[in-house]
Amino acid sequence: MAKIRVLVVDDSSVARRMVSDVLASDPEIEIVGSAPNGRIALAKLAQLGADVVTLDVEMPEMDGIATLEAIRKVDPRMAVIMFSARTERAAQATVEALLRGATDYATKPTDGTGEQVIRQELLPKVKASVASRRAVPAPCVAPTAMPERRPRVPDVVAIGVSTGGPQALSRLFADLSRPLPVPMVLVQHMPVTFTRILAERLTAHSVVPVHEARDGDRLVPGEAWLAPGDFHMTVTRRNGSLTIQLDQEPPQNSCRPAVDVLFRSVADVFGRGVLALVMTGMGQDGCLGAERIHASGGSIWAQDEATSVVWGMPGSVVRAGLAEKVIPIEQMGRELMLRVARGEVSRPVTT
């Protein structure tokens, strides 16, 4: 298999050298060039034939967001991984980049662990961003027959998403013309600070308020709660009220928050009243939880492959025979509003 060709873009010569050396130490990767800012990177990109660009956020002359936008005009599918610091300002810029179509991100180390962090966080994402396009998502369970049935109008909408998620969520929420008559709960794989910023950005561009969840929050119709970074989120019923619980139990699927944790809890609380959306993301997080929802009589929709940055999570659900519908992101908001308004007959999905 051909090596993964990487262009490293960072205004720090130390960072460029460190990233290049660590990535090049992997036999599957070839560093085809580096650049100190976006303007030079764009000039090189047309000549180098890179598969992946690692892109610093804050750079002189042309910053990471402007560079990303220029890349997307030429190649909407190229893997672009933002590489930013953990500061509030950098987190704001990184979330903005993800909303504008960055494939993924990794956070820069703030101490002497640079090579270790690059090897453990950035390197796997570089490889996965290319490998995921070549791989066929495996089902998390043996495929099951989807009987035709008339699902009830849902009592809750639960969403699980990862790589490519901020942009997909932004489109989904922007397409909701009015608040839904049910609560929404979401897991997006992101660290602390990033989830708060994402919730604020989604709220600013939607009729649905999106909160970064706090332990003890009560669910109400017409609003949404996003699991905070580094915490699992579950829903429980207490004294007739629906309440959010947060915990720091061990990661599942290498994730905290994990979609499986949320999906299992809503299946147990709402049963047939769950409508789950499994959207773009690497891996299989959410698939086992979707199996629990399906067994409880709930419904699962999956984002289609063509509009997913990575079709790992939704692809696993589809191949397991759990998806009632496979929907392009451009149609998901409208379909969601139709379902919560009146319900509709479901058809088996063919794969």
C-alpha positions in Angstrom: 0.0 0.0 0.0 1.3 3.5 -0.9 2.6 5.6 2.0 0.5 8.4 3.4 1.9 11.7 2.1 1.9 14.5 4.7 2.4 18.2 4.5 3.3 19.8 7.8 2.3 23.4 8.3 3.3 25.4 11.4 5.0 28.7 12.0 7.3 27.2 14.6 10.4 25.6 13.1 10.8 23.5 16.2 7.2 22.2 15.9 7.6 21.5 12.2 10.8 19.5 12.8 9.3 17.6 15.7 6.1 16.7 13.9 7.9 15.8 10.8 10.4 13.6 12.6 7.8 11.7 14.7 5.4 11.1 11.7 8.3 10.1 9.4 9.4 7.5 12.0 6.3 5.5 11.1 6.9 3.3 8.0 3.5 4.1 6.6 4.1 7.8 6.4 6.1 10.0 4.1 6.7 13.7 4.8 6.5 15.4 1.4 7.1 18.9 2.7 6.6 21.6 5.4 5.6 25.3 5.4 5.7 28.1 8.0 2.3 29.6 7.0 -0.7 29.0 4.9 0.3 31.0 1.9 3.5 28.9 1.4 1.6 25.7 2.1 -1.0 26.4 -0.6 1.8 27.1 -3.1 3.4 23.7 -2.3 0.2 21.7 -2.0 -0.5 21.8 -5.7 2.9 20.3 -6.5 3.3 17.7 -3.7 0.2 15.5 -4.0 -0.3 15.3 -0.2 -2.9 13.0 1.3 -3.0 14.8 4.7 -2.2 18.3 5.9 -1.4 19.0 9.5 -2.3 22.6 10.1 -1.4 25.0 12.8 -4.2 27.4 13.9 -2.3 30.6 14.7 0.2 31.6 11.9 1.4 34.9 10.4 0.4 36.0 6.9 -2.3 33.4 6.5 -3.7 31.5 9.5 -5.1 28.0 9.8 -8.7 28.9 9.2 -8.0 30.9 6.1 -5.8 28.1 4.8 -8.4 25.5 5.5 -11.0 27.5 3.5 -8.6 27.8 0.6 -7.9 24.1 0.7 -11.6 23.2 0.8 -12.3 25.3 -2.3 -9.8 23.1 -4.2 -10.4 19.7 -2.5 -13.5 19.3 -0.3 -12.3 15.8 0.8 -8.6 16.2 1.6 -7.8 15.2 5.2 -6.9 18.4 7.1 -6.0 17.9 10.8 -5.8 21.0 12.9 -2.9 21.0 15.4 -3.5 23.6 18.1 -2.7 24.6 21.7 -5.1 24.0 24.6 -5.6 27.7 25.3 -9.1 29.2 25.2 -8.2 31.2 22.1 -6.8 28.2 20.2 -9.8 26.1 21.2 -12.1 28.8 19.8 -10.2 28.8 16.6 -10.1 25.0 16.4 -13.8 24.6 16.9 -14.4 27.2 14.2 -12.1 25.2 11.9 -14.0 22.0 12.6 -17.3 23.8 11.8 -15.8 24.9 8.5 -14.8 21.4 7.5 -11.5 20.4 9.1 -11.3 16.6 9.3 -10.0 16.3 12.9 -7.7 18.0 15.4 -5.0 17.2 17.9 -3.8 19.4 20.7 -0.2 20.6 21.1 1.8 19.6 24.2 2.5 22.3 26.7 5.4 20.7 28.4 8.3 18.5 27.6 6.2 15.6 26.3 6.1 16.8 22.7 7.2 13.7 20.9 5.0 11.4 23.0 1.9 13.5 22.5 2.5 13.7 18.7 3.0 9.9 18.6 0.0 9.1 20.7 -2.5 11.7 19.5 -1.6 13.2 16.1 0.0 10.1 14.5 -3.1 7.9 14.9 -5.3 10.6 13.5 -3.1 11.1 10.4 -3.2 7.4 9.7 -6.9 7.0 10.5 -7.9 10.0 8.3 -6.7 8.1 5.2 -7.3 4.5 6.3 -10.9 5.2 7.1 -11.6 6.1 3.5 -10.2 2.8 2.3 -11.7 0.5 4.9 -15.2 -1.0 4.9 -16.9 -0.4 8.4 -17.4 -3.7 10.1 -20.7 -4.3 11.9 -20.6 -4.3 15.7 -23.0 -7.2 15.9 -24.3 -9.8 13.4 -26.7 -8.2 10.9 -30.3 -8.5 11.9 -33.5 -8.3 9.9 -35.2 -5.0 10.2 -39.0 -5.6 10.4 -41.3 -3.1 8.9 -43.1 -1.3 11.7 -44.7 2.0 12.5 -42.6 3.7 15.2 -44.1 6.0 17.7 -43.4 9.7 17.7 -40.2 9.9 19.7 -40.0 11.2 23.3 -36.2 12.0 23.0 -33.7 12.4 20.2 -30.2 11.1 21.0 -27.2 11.9 18.8 -23.8 10.3 18.6 -21.0 11.8 16.4 -17.3 12.1 16.2 -14.9 13.0 13.4 -16.5 15.6 11.2 -19.2 16.1 13.8 -19.1 19.8 14.4 -19.9 20.6 10.8 -22.6 18.0 10.6 -24.2 19.1 13.8 -24.0 22.7 12.6 -25.9 21.8 9.5 -28.5 19.7 11.4 -29.3 22.4 14.0 -29.4 25.1 11.4 -32.0 23.2 9.4 -34.4 23.0 12.4 -36.9 25.7 11.7 -38.4 25.5 15.1 -37.6 23.8 18.5 -38.5 20.2 18.6 -41.3 19.2 21.1 -38.9 16.7 22.7 -35.5 17.1 24.4 -32.2 16.3 22.5 -29.1 14.7 24.1 -25.7 14.6 22.2 -22.3 13.1 22.5 -19.5 14.6 20.4 -16.1 13.2 21.0 -14.2 16.3 22.2 -12.1 17.3 25.2 -12.8 19.8 28.0 -13.3 23.5 26.8 -14.1 22.4 23.3 -17.5 21.0 24.1 -18.5 24.3 25.8 -17.4 26.3 22.8 -19.2 24.0 20.4 -22.4 24.3 22.5 -22.2 28.1 22.3 -21.6 28.0 18.6 -24.5 25.7 17.9 -26.8 27.8 20.0 -25.8 31.0 18.2 -26.9 29.6 14.8 -30.0 27.6 15.8 -33.5 28.0 17.2 -32.6 25.2 19.6 -30.6 26.2 22.8 -27.7 23.8 23.2 -26.2 23.5 26.7 -23.0 21.9 27.8 -24.6 19.5 30.3 -24.2 19.7 34.0 -24.8 17.0 36.5 -28.4 17.2 37.7 -29.7 19.2 34.7 -33.4 18.5 34.0 -34.4 17.7 30.4 -37.2 19.8 28.9 -38.6 19.8 25.4 -37.2 22.1 22.8 -33.6 22.2 24.1 -30.5 20.1 23.7 -27.7 19.0 26.1 -24.1 18.2 24.9 -22.0 15.8 27.0 -19.0 17.8 28.4 -15.5 16.7 27.6 -14.1 13.9 29.8 -17.5 13.0 31.3 -19.9 10.2 30.3 -23.5 11.4 30.2 -26.6 9.4 31.0 -30.3 10.1 31.5 -32.2 8.9 34.5 -35.8 9.4 35.7 -36.1 10.8 39.2 -39.4 11.6 40.9 -41.0 11.9 37.6 -38.3 14.2 36.2 -35.8 13.4 33.5 -32.3 14.2 34.8 -28.8 14.2 33.4 -26.1 12.4 35.3 -22.4 12.8 34.6 -19.6 10.5 35.7 -16.0 9.7 35.0 -16.2 5.9 34.8 -13.5 4.3 32.5 -13.6 5.3 28.8 -15.5 3.0 26.5 -14.3 2.5 22.9 -11.4 4.7 24.1 -13.8 7.6 24.5 -15.1 9.6 27.4 -17.8 10.8 26.7 -18.9 7.6 24.9 -22.0 7.4 22.7 -22.7 3.8 23.8 -23.1 5.0 27.4 -25.7 7.6 26.4 -27.5 5.3 24.1 -27.9 2.5 26.6 -29.3 4.9 29.2 -31.9 6.4 26.9 -32.9 2.9 25.7 -33.5 2.0 29.4 -35.5 5.1 30.2 -37.5 5.7 27.0 -37.7 2.3 25.3 -39.7 2.7 22.1 -39.6 6.4 22.5 -36.0 6.8 21.4 -34.9 8.2 18.0 -31.1 7.9 17.8 -29.0 9.6 15.1 -25.6 8.0 14.4 -23.5 10.5 12.4 -20.1 10.9 10.9 -17.2 9.5 13.0 -14.3 7.0 13.2 -14.7 3.6 14.9 -17.8 1.9 16.2 -18.8 4.0 19.3 -22.6 4.0 19.4 -23.1 0.7 17.6 -23.7 -1.5 20.7 -25.8 1.2 22.2 -27.8 1.3 19.0 -28.4 -2.4 19.4 -29.9 -1.8 22.9 -32.1 0.9 21.4 -33.3 -1.4 18.6 -34.0 -4.2 21.1 -36.1 -1.8 23.2 -38.2 -0.9 20.1 -36.6 2.5 19.4 -35.4 3.8 16.0 -31.9 4.5 14.7 -31.0 6.7 11.7 -27.5 6.8 10.2 -25.8 9.5 8.2 -25.0 8.3 4.7 -21.5 7.6 3.5 -21.4 10.3 0.8 -21.9 13.2 3.3 -19.9 11.7 6.2 -16.3 12.7 6.7 -15.7 9.2 8.0 -18.3 6.5 7.7 -17.1 4.3 10.6 -19.7 4.9 13.3 -22.8 5.2 11.0 -21.4 2.5 8.7 -21.1 0.0 11.5 -24.8 0.6 12.5 -25.9 0.2 8.9 -23.9 -3.0 8.4 -25.3 -4.5 11.6 -28.8 -4.1 10.2 -29.8 -1.6 12.9 -30.5 1.5 10.8 -34.1 2.3 9.9 -33.0 5.0 7.5 -29.7 6.2 5.9 -29.9 9.9 5.3 -27.7 12.6 3.8 -26.9 15.4 6.3 -28.7 17.9 4.0 -32.0 16.0 4.6 -31.6 15.0 8.2 -33.0 18.2 9.8 -36.2 18.1 7.6 -36.6 14.3 8.2 -36.2 14.8 11.9 -38.9 17.5 12.1 -41.3 15.3 10.1 -40.8 12.4 12.5 -41.2 14.3 15.7 -44.3 16.0 14.3 -46.3 13.0 13.3 -44.2 9.8 12.9 -44.1 7.8 9.7 -43.9 4.2 8.3 -40.3 2.9 8.3 -38.9 0.7 5.5 -36.0 -1.8 5.9 -32.6 -0.5 4.8 -30.8 -2.5 2.1 -27.0 -2.5 2.1 
